[in-house]
């Protein structure tokens, strides 16, 4: 019987294949990684893309880190009780975010007209990621798709709050990898990124079973 970690690895591999298919099918121009915890997706996606699309460039990825939290006036450290909500959006500093992104990521802000995938690694109800989408639409990103690599299976219709355009897989609980990401221990975070890179390197096209004659 496979262990929990083996099941999680297989699920991540399958979700990554689906994600790559979505990026190609929808002709995504670039990817915005939502939140600090989403950064390991880059380590997962880069080797997987190279395996499945040798010689073809992966759309550029931008990790926005804690910038949304910063301009929402939230605590930048992880807090399970501090959520991004529509109430937060009423006092959100849109001009501050736009100015900071223009300085830190000018090529991101110059590419607003392209098709963009706003991607997170895990979502529960989808409330926070849907608010992030509203924020980026407010600062001029008109062609946004919303996606999650993994999401809670407790909510139907691709999570209660967010109408996801892409969903890799559902789970009854958050992945064990996710819990490690919430620690301040940098060594654990580095190991997580190495682990995600290893999973990405093992992603291959599924082998079709031969038909019996």
Secondary structure, DSSP 8 states (H G I E B T S, - for coil): ---HHHHHHHHHHHHHHHHHHHHHHTT--EEEE-SGGGTHHHHHHHHHHHHHSTTS---EEEE-TTHHHHHTT--SS--TT----HHHHTT--HHHHHHHHHHH-HHHHTTTTS-EEEEEEEESSSHHHHHHHHHHHHTT--SEEEEEEEEETTSSSSSSS---SEEEEEESS--HHHHHHTSS-HHHHHHHHHHHHHHHHT-----------
